[in-house]
């Protein structure tokens, strides 16, 4: 499976609000967060970068996307 650069996007920080407050423990780099797109599809995003006050960079690629692996028969 190939890594898709278009699946790495900036998500507005307000998308992580719970009861009007951002859950900063949720948006830590390396956290996997279950989310939904605008059509209701469930996705899991990986927090890649959180350096701005208004957005979080999320990676929605499959965890093995871009990984090269091989198998050996015994």
PDB file of N, CA, C and O in Angstrom:
ATOM      1  N   UNK A   1       0.840  -1.169   0.000  1.00  0.00           N
ATOM      2  CA  UNK A   1       0.000   0.000   0.000  1.00  0.00           C
ATOM      3  C   UNK A   1       0.892   1.241   0.000  1.00  0.00           C
ATOM      4  O   UNK A   1       1.814   1.360   0.807  1.00  0.00           O
ATOM      5  N   UNK A   2       0.607   2.143  -0.901  1.00  0.00           N
ATOM      6  CA  UNK A   2       1.421   3.344  -1.023  1.00  0.00           C
ATOM      7  C   UNK A   2       0.973   4.433  -0.050  1.00  0.00           C
ATOM      8  O   UNK A   2      -0.204   4.536   0.296  1.00  0.00           O
ATOM      9  N   UNK A   3       1.930   5.231   0.378  1.00  0.00           N
ATOM     10  CA  UNK A   3       1.661   6.374   1.248  1.00  0.00           C
ATOM     11  C   UNK A   3       1.064   7.481   0.392  1.00  0.00           C
ATOM     12  O   UNK A   3       1.614   7.816  -0.657  1.00  0.00           O
ATOM     13  N   UNK A   4      -0.046   8.049   0.823  1.00  0.00           N
ATOM     14  CA  UNK A   4      -0.737   9.103   0.087  1.00  0.00           C
ATOM     15  C   UNK A   4      -0.563  10.437   0.810  1.00  0.00           C
ATOM     16  O   UNK A   4      -1.129  10.640   1.884  1.00  0.00           O
ATOM     17  N   UNK A   5       0.215  11.344   0.226  1.00  0.00           N
ATOM     18  CA  UNK A   5       0.454  12.661   0.829  1.00  0.00           C
ATOM     19  C   UNK A   5      -0.847  13.435   1.025  1.00  0.00           C
ATOM     20  O   UNK A   5      -0.944  14.267   1.927  1.00  0.00           O
ATOM     21  N   UNK A   6      -1.853  13.163   0.181  1.00  0.00           N
ATOM     22  CA  UNK A   6      -3.134  13.859   0.295  1.00  0.00           C
ATOM     23  C   UNK A   6      -3.926  13.422   1.521  1.00  0.00           C
ATOM     24  O   UNK A   6      -4.924  14.053   1.869  1.00  0.00           O
ATOM     25  N   UNK A   7      -3.498  12.358   2.175  1.00  0.00           N
ATOM     26  CA  UNK A   7      -4.167  11.883   3.391  1.00  0.00           C
ATOM     27  C   UNK A   7      -3.550  12.480   4.652  1.00  0.00           C
ATOM     28  O   UNK A   7      -3.945  12.132   5.765  1.00  0.00           O
ATOM     29  N   UNK A   8      -2.595  13.364   4.480  1.00  0.00           N
ATOM     30  CA  UNK A   8      -2.008  14.102   5.597  1.00  0.00           C
ATOM     31  C   UNK A   8      -2.543  15.531   5.487  1.00  0.00           C
ATOM     32  O   UNK A   8      -2.190  16.272   4.570  1.00  0.00           O
ATOM     33  N   UNK A   9      -3.397  15.899   6.436  1.00  0.00           N
ATOM     34  CA  UNK A   9      -4.087  17.183   6.322  1.00  0.00           C
ATOM     35  C   UNK A   9      -4.052  17.947   7.643  1.00  0.00           C
ATOM     36  O   UNK A   9      -3.824  17.376   8.710  1.00  0.00           O
ATOM     37  N   UNK A  10      -4.281  19.243   7.540  1.00  0.00           N
ATOM     38  CA  UNK A  10      -4.419  20.079   8.726  1.00  0.00           C
ATOM     39  C   UNK A  10      -5.897  20.104   9.102  1.00  0.00           C
ATOM     40  O   UNK A  10      -6.767  20.383   8.277  1.00  0.00           O
ATOM     41  N   UNK A  11      -6.147  19.809  10.355  1.00  0.00           N
ATOM     42  CA  UNK A  11      -7.511  19.801  10.890  1.00  0.00           C
ATOM     43  C   UNK A  11      -7.624  20.976  11.857  1.00  0.00           C
ATOM     44  O   UNK A  11      -6.748  21.165  12.701  1.00  0.00           O
ATOM     45  N   UNK A  12      -8.690  21.767  11.745  1.00  0.00           N
ATOM     46  CA  UNK A  12      -8.845  22.897  12.671  1.00  0.00           C
ATOM     47  C   UNK A  12      -8.860  22.418  14.123  1.00  0.00           C
ATOM     48  O   UNK A  12      -9.484  21.407  14.442  1.00  0.00           O
ATOM     49  N   UNK A  13      -8.183  23.135  14.981  1.00  0.00           N
ATOM     50  CA  UNK A  13      -8.103  22.781  16.392  1.00  0.00           C
ATOM     51  C   UNK A  13      -9.489  22.687  17.026  1.00  0.00           C
ATOM     52  O   UNK A  13      -9.701  21.899  17.948  1.00  0.00           O
ATOM     53  N   UNK A  14     -10.421  23.481  16.539  1.00  0.00           N
ATOM     54  CA  UNK A  14     -11.775  23.467  17.096  1.00  0.00           C
ATOM     55  C   UNK A  14     -12.469  22.121  16.901  1.00  0.00           C
ATOM     56  O   UNK A  14     -13.454  21.844  17.585  1.00  0.00           O
ATOM     57  N   UNK A  15     -11.987  21.277  15.989  1.00  0.00           N
ATOM     58  CA  UNK A  15     -12.561  19.942  15.791  1.00  0.00           C
ATOM     59  C   UNK A  15     -12.312  19.031  16.989  1.00  0.00           C
ATOM     60  O   UNK A  15     -12.934  17.976  17.106  1.00  0.00           O
ATOM     61  N   UNK A  16     -11.411  19.430  17.872  1.00  0.00           N
ATOM     62  CA  UNK A  16     -11.056  18.618  19.040  1.00  0.00           C
ATOM     63  C   UNK A  16     -11.663  19.170  20.327  1.00  0.00           C
ATOM     64  O   UNK A  16     -11.230  18.830  21.428  1.00  0.00           O
ATOM     65  N   UNK A  17     -12.666  20.018  20.172  1.00  0.00           N
ATOM     66  CA  UNK A  17     -13.328  20.582  21.339  1.00  0.00           C
ATOM     67  C   UNK A  17     -14.331  19.600  21.927  1.00  0.00           C
ATOM     68  O   UNK A  17     -15.066  18.927  21.204  1.00  0.00           O
ATOM     69  N   UNK A  18     -14.345  19.534  23.249  1.00  0.00           N
ATOM     70  CA  UNK A  18     -15.338  18.767  23.982  1.00  0.00           C
ATOM     71  C   UNK A  18     -15.941  19.731  24.987  1.00  0.00           C
ATOM     72  O   UNK A  18     -15.236  20.292  25.825  1.00  0.00           O
ATOM     73  N   UNK A  19     -17.248  19.919  24.896  1.00  0.00           N
ATOM     74  CA  UNK A  19     -17.950  20.884  25.748  1.00  0.00           C
ATOM     75  C   UNK A  19     -17.336  22.278  25.654  1.00  0.00           C
ATOM     76  O   UNK A  19     -17.231  22.988  26.655  1.00  0.00           O
ATOM     77  N   UNK A  20     -16.930  22.665  24.438  1.00  0.00           N
ATOM     78  CA  UNK A  20     -16.414  24.009  24.201  1.00  0.00           C
ATOM     79  C   UNK A  20     -14.951  24.225  24.539  1.00  0.00           C
ATOM     80  O   UNK A  20     -14.439  25.334  24.386  1.00  0.00           O
ATOM     81  N   UNK A  21     -14.260  23.170  25.000  1.00  0.00           N
ATOM     82  CA  UNK A  21     -12.843  23.296  25.343  1.00  0.00           C
ATOM     83  C   UNK A  21     -12.034  22.239  24.596  1.00  0.00           C
ATOM     84  O   UNK A  21     -12.469  21.097  24.447  1.00  0.00           O
ATOM     85  N   UNK A  22     -10.857  22.636  24.133  1.00  0.00           N
ATOM     86  CA  UNK A  22      -9.968  21.706  23.440  1.00  0.00           C
ATOM     87  C   UNK A  22      -9.352  20.755  24.460  1.00  0.00           C
ATOM     88  O   UNK A  22      -8.857  21.181  25.504  1.00  0.00           O
ATOM     89  N   UNK A  23      -9.390  19.461  24.145  1.00  0.00           N
ATOM     90  CA  UNK A  23      -8.757  18.446  24.993  1.00  0.00           C
ATOM     91  C   UNK A  23      -7.308  18.303  24.530  1.00  0.00           C
ATOM     92  O   UNK A  23      -7.019  17.555  23.597  1.00  0.00           O
ATOM     93  N   UNK A  24      -6.397  19.028  25.192  1.00  0.00           N
ATOM     94  CA  UNK A  24      -4.994  19.049  24.773  1.00  0.00           C
ATOM     95  C   UNK A  24      -4.294  17.715  25.018  1.00  0.00           C
ATOM     96  O   UNK A  24      -3.273  17.440  24.389  1.00  0.00           O
ATOM     97  N   UNK A  25      -4.814  16.886  25.910  1.00  0.00           N
ATOM     98  CA  UNK A  25      -4.251  15.545  26.098  1.00  0.00           C
ATOM     99  C   UNK A  25      -4.533  14.671  24.877  1.00  0.00           C
ATOM    100  O   UNK A  25      -3.784  13.739  24.585  1.00  0.00           O
ATOM    101  N   UNK A  26      -5.619  14.980  24.168  1.00  0.00           N
ATOM    102  CA  UNK A  26      -6.006  14.221  22.984  1.00  0.00           C
ATOM    103  C   UNK A  26      -5.109  14.529  21.793  1.00  0.00           C
ATOM    104  O   UNK A  26      -4.809  13.630  21.007  1.00  0.00           O
ATOM    105  N   UNK A  27      -4.676  15.768  21.642  1.00  0.00           N
ATOM    106  CA  UNK A  27      -3.938  16.184  20.439  1.00  0.00           C
ATOM    107  C   UNK A  27      -2.420  16.123  20.620  1.00  0.00           C
ATOM    108  O   UNK A  27      -1.695  16.948  20.063  1.00  0.00           O
ATOM    109  N   UNK A  28      -1.949  15.165  21.384  1.00  0.00           N
ATOM    110  CA  UNK A  28      -0.504  14.977  21.539  1.00  0.00           C
ATOM    111  C   UNK A  28       0.050  14.206  20.346  1.00  0.00           C
ATOM    112  O   UNK A  28      -0.608  13.310  19.819  1.00  0.00           O
ATOM    113  N   UNK A  29       1.259  14.558  19.923  1.00  0.00           N
ATOM    114  CA  UNK A  29       1.901  13.896  18.791  1.00  0.00           C
ATOM    115  C   UNK A  29       2.013  12.406  19.075  1.00  0.00           C
ATOM    116  O   UNK A  29       2.460  11.992  20.144  1.00  0.00           O
ATOM    117  N   UNK A  30       1.594  11.606  18.089  1.00  0.00           N
ATOM    118  CA  UNK A  30       1.636  10.147  18.203  1.00  0.00           C
ATOM    119  C   UNK A  30       0.309   9.528  18.608  1.00  0.00           C
ATOM    120  O   UNK A  30       0.135   8.317  18.474  1.00  0.00           O
ATOM    121  N   UNK A  31      -0.633  10.329  19.100  1.00  0.00           N
ATOM    122  CA  UNK A  31      -1.945   9.792  19.473  1.00  0.00           C
ATOM    123  C   UNK A  31      -2.747   9.419  18.237  1.00  0.00           C
ATOM    124  O   UNK A  31      -2.709  10.113  17.220  1.00  0.00           O
ATOM    125  N   UNK A  32      -3.475   8.311  18.341  1.00  0.00           N
ATOM    126  CA  UNK A  32      -4.414   7.902  17.293  1.00  0.00           C
ATOM    127  C   UNK A  32      -5.800   8.306  17.759  1.00  0.00           C
ATOM    128  O   UNK A  32      -6.215   7.987  18.873  1.00  0.00           O
ATOM    129  N   UNK A  33      -6.516   9.019  16.882  1.00  0.00           N
ATOM    130  CA  UNK A  33      -7.811   9.573  17.260  1.00  0.00           C
ATOM    131  C   UNK A  33      -8.880   9.100  16.275  1.00  0.00           C
ATOM    132  O   UNK A  33      -8.742   9.317  15.071  1.00  0.00           O
ATOM    133  N   UNK A  34      -9.945   8.456  16.766  1.00  0.00           N
ATOM    134  CA  UNK A  34     -11.047   8.086  15.877  1.00  0.00           C
ATOM    135  C   UNK A  34     -11.817   9.345  15.486  1.00  0.00           C
ATOM    136  O   UNK A  34     -12.132  10.186  16.328  1.00  0.00           O
ATOM    137  N   UNK A  35     -12.115   9.456  14.192  1.00  0.00           N
ATOM    138  CA  UNK A  35     -12.799  10.646  13.682  1.00  0.00           C
ATOM    139  C   UNK A  35     -13.795  10.223  12.618  1.00  0.00           C
ATOM    140  O   UNK A  35     -13.873   9.047  12.263  1.00  0.00           O
ATOM    141  N   UNK A  36     -14.562  11.190  12.105  1.00  0.00           N
ATOM    142  CA  UNK A  36     -15.505  10.982  11.012  1.00  0.00           C
ATOM    143  C   UNK A  36     -15.300  12.067   9.978  1.00  0.00           C
ATOM    144  O   UNK A  36     -15.032  13.219  10.317  1.00  0.00           O
ATOM    145  N   UNK A  37     -15.428  11.688   8.693  1.00  0.00           N
ATOM    146  CA  UNK A  37     -15.360  12.715   7.657  1.00  0.00           C
ATOM    147  C   UNK A  37     -16.740  13.336   7.473  1.00  0.00           C
ATOM    148  O   UNK A  37     -17.684  12.972   8.174  1.00  0.00           O
ATOM    149  N   UNK A  38     -16.862  14.263   6.542  1.00  0.00           N
ATOM    150  CA  UNK A  38     -18.123  14.984   6.339  1.00  0.00           C
ATOM    151  C   UNK A  38     -19.244  14.088   5.827  1.00  0.00           C
ATOM    152  O   UNK A  38     -20.414  14.465   5.890  1.00  0.00           O
ATOM    153  N   UNK A  39     -18.896  12.900   5.319  1.00  0.00           N
ATOM    154  CA  UNK A  39     -19.903  11.954   4.825  1.00  0.00           C
ATOM    155  C   UNK A  39     -20.220  10.864   5.851  1.00  0.00           C
ATOM    156  O   UNK A  39     -20.975   9.937   5.561  1.00  0.00           O
ATOM    157  N   UNK A  40     -19.646  10.977   7.045  1.00  0.00           N
ATOM    158  CA  UNK A  40     -19.941  10.014   8.104  1.00  0.00           C
ATOM    159  C   UNK A  40     -19.049   8.786   8.132  1.00  0.00           C
ATOM    160  O   UNK A  40     -19.272   7.887   8.944  1.00  0.00           O
ATOM    161  N   UNK A  41     -18.031   8.723   7.256  1.00  0.00           N
ATOM    162  CA  UNK A  41     -17.104   7.589   7.250  1.00  0.00           C
ATOM    163  C   UNK A  41     -16.170   7.681   8.460  1.00  0.00           C
ATOM    164  O   UNK A  41     -15.645   8.749   8.773  1.00  0.00           O
ATOM    165  N   UNK A  42     -15.975   6.559   9.124  1.00  0.00           N
ATOM    166  CA  UNK A  42     -15.080   6.532  10.280  1.00  0.00           C
ATOM    167  C   UNK A  42     -13.633   6.387   9.816  1.00  0.00           C
ATOM    168  O   UNK A  42     -13.320   5.582   8.939  1.00  0.00           O
ATOM    169  N   UNK A  43     -12.762   7.184  10.426  1.00  0.00           N
ATOM    170  CA  UNK A  43     -11.341   7.190  10.101  1.00  0.00           C
ATOM    171  C   UNK A  43     -10.551   7.231  11.398  1.00  0.00           C
ATOM    172  O   UNK A  43     -11.044   7.706  12.421  1.00  0.00           O
ATOM    173  N   UNK A  44      -9.333   6.736  11.348  1.00  0.00           N
ATOM    174  CA  UNK A  44      -8.430   6.897  12.475  1.00  0.00           C
ATOM    175  C   UNK A  44      -7.280   7.773  12.009  1.00  0.00           C
ATOM    176  O   UNK A  44      -6.596   7.459  11.035  1.00  0.00           O
ATOM    177  N   UNK A  45      -7.082   8.863  12.709  1.00  0.00           N
ATOM    178  CA  UNK A  45      -6.017   9.790  12.354  1.00  0.00           C
ATOM    179  C   UNK A  45      -4.902   9.749  13.379  1.00  0.00           C
ATOM    180  O   UNK A  45      -5.142   9.580  14.574  1.00  0.00           O
ATOM    181  N   UNK A  46      -3.696   9.903  12.902  1.00  0.00           N
ATOM    182  CA  UNK A  46      -2.516   9.949  13.752  1.00  0.00           C
ATOM    183  C   UNK A  46      -2.053  11.399  13.848  1.00  0.00           C
ATOM    184  O   UNK A  46      -1.818  12.048  12.829  1.00  0.00           O
ATOM    185  N   UNK A  47      -1.923  11.904  15.068  1.00  0.00           N
ATOM    186  CA  UNK A  47      -1.449  13.284  15.258  1.00  0.00           C
ATOM    187  C   UNK A  47       0.026  13.333  14.884  1.00  0.00           C
ATOM    188  O   UNK A  47       0.857  12.704  15.539  1.00  0.00           O
ATOM    189  N   UNK A  48       0.351  14.077  13.834  1.00  0.00           N
ATOM    190  CA  UNK A  48       1.730  14.194  13.361  1.00  0.00           C
ATOM    191  C   UNK A  48       2.407  15.456  13.861  1.00  0.00           C
ATOM    192  O   UNK A  48       3.593  15.446  14.190  1.00  0.00           O
ATOM    193  N   UNK A  49       1.647  16.546  13.918  1.00  0.00           N
ATOM    194  CA  UNK A  49       2.245  17.832  14.268  1.00  0.00           C
ATOM    195  C   UNK A  49       1.194  18.702  14.946  1.00  0.00           C
ATOM    196  O   UNK A  49       0.046  18.773  14.509  1.00  0.00           O
ATOM    197  N   UNK A  50       1.601  19.342  15.993  1.00  0.00           N
ATOM    198  CA  UNK A  50       0.725  20.297  16.674  1.00  0.00           C
ATOM    199  C   UNK A  50       1.606  21.453  17.098  1.00  0.00           C
ATOM    200  O   UNK A  50       2.112  21.492  18.220  1.00  0.00           O
ATOM    201  N   UNK A  51       1.779  22.386  16.191  1.00  0.00           N
ATOM    202  CA  UNK A  51       2.692  23.502  16.448  1.00  0.00           C
ATOM    203  C   UNK A  51       2.023  24.851  16.289  1.00  0.00           C
ATOM    204  O   UNK A  51       2.621  25.888  16.577  1.00  0.00           O
ATOM    205  N   UNK A  52       0.797  24.836  15.836  1.00  0.00           N
ATOM    206  CA  UNK A  52       0.126  26.125  15.657  1.00  0.00           C
ATOM    207  C   UNK A  52      -1.044  26.216  16.615  1.00  0.00           C
ATOM    208  O   UNK A  52      -1.500  25.210  17.159  1.00  0.00           O
ATOM    209  N   UNK A  53      -1.523  27.427  16.814  1.00  0.00           N
ATOM    210  CA  UNK A  53      -2.625  27.599  17.748  1.00  0.00           C
ATOM    211  C   UNK A  53      -3.981  27.309  17.118  1.00  0.00           C
ATOM    212  O   UNK A  53      -4.995  27.306  17.816  1.00  0.00           O
ATOM    213  N   UNK A  54      -4.017  27.061  15.794  1.00  0.00           N
ATOM    214  CA  UNK A  54      -5.314  26.884  15.155  1.00  0.00           C
ATOM    215  C   UNK A  54      -5.489  25.583  14.375  1.00  0.00           C
ATOM    216  O   UNK A  54      -6.575  25.343  13.848  1.00  0.00           O
ATOM    217  N   UNK A  55      -4.456  24.730  14.279  1.00  0.00           N
ATOM    218  CA  UNK A  55      -4.618  23.488  13.528  1.00  0.00           C
ATOM    219  C   UNK A  55      -3.705  22.374  14.043  1.00  0.00           C
ATOM    220  O   UNK A  55      -2.707  22.608  14.724  1.00  0.00           O
ATOM    221  N   UNK A  56      -4.101  21.152  13.681  1.00  0.00           N
ATOM    222  CA  UNK A  56      -3.353  19.948  14.026  1.00  0.00           C
ATOM    223  C   UNK A  56      -3.125  19.181  12.730  1.00  0.00           C
ATOM    224  O   UNK A  56      -4.075  18.969  11.976  1.00  0.00           O
ATOM    225  N   UNK A  57      -1.884  18.756  12.446  1.00  0.00           N
ATOM    226  CA  UNK A  57      -1.621  17.970  11.249  1.00  0.00           C
ATOM    227  C   UNK A  57      -1.891  16.504  11.569  1.00  0.00           C
ATOM    228  O   UNK A  57      -1.295  15.936  12.485  1.00  0.00           O
ATOM    229  N   UNK A  58      -2.805  15.896  10.797  1.00  0.00           N
ATOM    230  CA  UNK A  58      -3.234  14.516  11.006  1.00  0.00           C
ATOM    231  C   UNK A  58      -2.892  13.665   9.790  1.00  0.00           C
ATOM    232  O   UNK A  58      -2.985  14.126   8.652  1.00  0.00           O
ATOM    233  N   UNK A  59      -2.499  12.430  10.036  1.00  0.00           N
ATOM    234  CA  UNK A  59      -2.201  11.470   8.973  1.00  0.00           C
ATOM    235  C   UNK A  59      -3.283  10.405   8.995  1.00  0.00           C
ATOM    236  O   UNK A  59      -3.426   9.680   9.979  1.00  0.00           O
ATOM    237  N   UNK A  60      -4.051  10.307   7.902  1.00  0.00           N
ATOM    238  CA  UNK A  60      -5.139   9.345   7.794  1.00  0.00           C
ATOM    239  C   UNK A  60      -4.775   8.142   6.917  1.00  0.00           C
ATOM    240  O   UNK A  60      -5.654   7.381   6.514  1.00  0.00           O
ATOM    241  N   UNK A  61      -3.484   7.970   6.623  1.00  0.00           N
ATOM    242  CA  UNK A  61      -3.033   6.793   5.889  1.00  0.00           C
ATOM    243  C   UNK A  61      -3.146   5.553   6.765  1.00  0.00           C
ATOM    244  O   UNK A  61      -3.168   5.648   7.992  1.00  0.00           O
ATOM    245  N   UNK A  62      -3.218   4.385   6.124  1.00  0.00           N
ATOM    246  CA  UNK A  62      -3.157   3.122   6.858  1.00  0.00           C
ATOM    247  C   UNK A  62      -1.806   3.068   7.567  1.00  0.00           C
ATOM    248  O   UNK A  62      -0.816   3.548   7.015  1.00  0.00           O
ATOM    249  N   UNK A  63      -1.733   2.498   8.778  1.00  0.00           N
ATOM    250  CA  UNK A  63      -0.457   2.465   9.511  1.00  0.00           C
ATOM    251  C   UNK A  63       0.689   1.802   8.755  1.00  0.00           C
ATOM    252  O   UNK A  63       1.850   2.114   9.019  1.00  0.00           O
ATOM    253  N   UNK A  64       0.399   0.900   7.826  1.00  0.00           N
ATOM    254  CA  UNK A  64       1.458   0.238   7.065  1.00  0.00           C
ATOM    255  C   UNK A  64       1.695   0.863   5.685  1.00  0.00           C
ATOM    256  O   UNK A  64       2.481   0.342   4.893  1.00  0.00           O
ATOM    257  N   UNK A  65       1.023   1.966   5.403  1.00  0.00           N
ATOM    258  CA  UNK A  65       1.198   2.619   4.097  1.00  0.00           C
ATOM    259  C   UNK A  65       2.649   3.071   3.954  1.00  0.00           C
ATOM    260  O   UNK A  65       3.194   3.743   4.830  1.00  0.00           O
ATOM    261  N   UNK A  66       3.259   2.695   2.843  1.00  0.00           N
ATOM    262  CA  UNK A  66       4.639   3.091   2.559  1.00  0.00           C
ATOM    263  C   UNK A  66       5.689   2.228   3.199  1.00  0.00           C
ATOM    264  O   UNK A  66       6.881   2.426   2.963  1.00  0.00           O
ATOM    265  N   UNK A  67       5.269   1.256   4.016  1.00  0.00           N
ATOM    266  CA  UNK A  67       6.219   0.365   4.674  1.00  0.00           C
ATOM    267  C   UNK A  67       6.571  -0.779   3.719  1.00  0.00           C
ATOM    268  O   UNK A  67       5.688  -1.414   3.144  1.00  0.00           O
ATOM    269  N   UNK A  68       7.854  -1.027   3.561  1.00  0.00           N
ATOM    270  CA  UNK A  68       8.300  -2.138   2.713  1.00  0.00           C
ATOM    271  C   UNK A  68       8.567  -3.332   3.620  1.00  0.00           C
ATOM    272  O   UNK A  68       9.348  -3.243   4.568  1.00  0.00           O
ATOM    273  N   UNK A  69       7.924  -4.426   3.328  1.00  0.00           N
ATOM    274  CA  UNK A  69       8.102  -5.633   4.125  1.00  0.00           C
ATOM    275  C   UNK A  69       8.243  -6.826   3.207  1.00  0.00           C
ATOM    276  O   UNK A  69       7.769  -6.812   2.071  1.00  0.00           O
ATOM    277  N   UNK A  70       8.894  -7.851   3.704  1.00  0.00           N
ATOM    278  CA  UNK A  70       9.074  -9.053   2.894  1.00  0.00           C
ATOM    279  C   UNK A  70       8.847 -10.275   3.768  1.00  0.00           C
ATOM    280  O   UNK A  70       8.970 -10.217   4.992  1.00  0.00           O
ATOM    281  N   UNK A  71       8.518 -11.370   3.123  1.00  0.00           N
ATOM    282  CA  UNK A  71       8.255 -12.620   3.809  1.00  0.00           C
ATOM    283  C   UNK A  71       9.199 -13.668   3.278  1.00  0.00           C
ATOM    284  O   UNK A  71       9.526 -13.685   2.091  1.00  0.00           O
ATOM    285  N   UNK A  72       9.635 -14.540   4.161  1.00  0.00           N
ATOM    286  CA  UNK A  72      10.505 -15.640   3.743  1.00  0.00           C
ATOM    287  C   UNK A  72       9.813 -16.953   4.084  1.00  0.00           C
ATOM    288  O   UNK A  72       9.329 -17.154   5.198  1.00  0.00           O
ATOM    289  N   UNK A  73       9.782 -17.838   3.096  1.00  0.00           N
ATOM    290  CA  UNK A  73       9.208 -19.158   3.309  1.00  0.00           C
ATOM    291  C   UNK A  73      10.250 -20.047   3.973  1.00  0.00           C
ATOM    292  O   UNK A  73      11.436 -19.959   3.656  1.00  0.00           O
ATOM    293  N   UNK A  74       9.820 -20.887   4.877  1.00  0.00           N
ATOM    294  CA  UNK A  74      10.739 -21.811   5.553  1.00  0.00           C
ATOM    295  C   UNK A  74      10.582 -23.199   4.977  1.00  0.00           C
ATOM    296  O   UNK A  74      11.266 -24.127   5.409  1.00  0.00           O
TER     297      UNK A  74
END
